[in-house]
């Protein structure tokens, strides 16, 4: 389940007593995390019984290497 911006803000308030991240940056971060979570979930759904944890780890590594700009 993806965390909403409000949940992120509430968690930061709980841990830090405030939210030091500006709203626009927090919104952008939430969008990035949601996209990444969606990609990982969709890829996990396509795994076959013969795939291994190492295969999935290799996918994650290649995905991270291909992410030139996260903004």
N, C-alpha and C positions, 0 to 999 in steps of 0.2 A: 504494500500500500504506500502510495506516495504521500509525503508530508506536505501539507498546505503551507503557504507563506505565514498564515496566522499561527499555525502550530509551531513553525520554526521560531517565530518571534516570541511566542509564549515560552518555548523551551529555553531560549536565550535569556529571557527575563528570569526564569526560574534558576538557571545556573549562574548567571552573571549579575542579576539584579537590574539589568537594563539590556537594551538591544543596541549594540554599538554599530550595527550595520545599517546604512541608510536604506529606506524602503525600496528605492529603485534597484539597488544592488541585491537586496534580499529577494526581490521578485525575479531578477535575472538568474540568480543562483537557483531558485526553486524551479525555474524553467529548464535550466541545464540538467539538474538532478532528475527531473521528471522525464526528460528525453533519454538520458542515460539509462534510467530504470526501465523505460519502455523497450529500449534496444536490447538490454540484457534479458528481459522477460521473453520477448519475442524470439530471441535466439535460443533461449533455454527450451522453448516449446518445440523447436525443430531438432533437438538432440535425438539421436538414434541409440538403440541399445548398445551398439558397438562403440559409440563414442565414449571417451574417457574424460576424467576430470582434467587431465593434461590437455586434451583437445579444446575443452572449453576455456582453460587458462590461456592457451595460445590465441584463441579468438579474442579474449579480453586484452591481451598484450597488443595484438595487431590493431584492435579498435583504438586503444590508447595512443599508439604510435601514429595512427591516421588522423587523430584530432589535432589539427594545426592551430585552430583558433576556437576557444570555448565561449567567446563572447557573442 
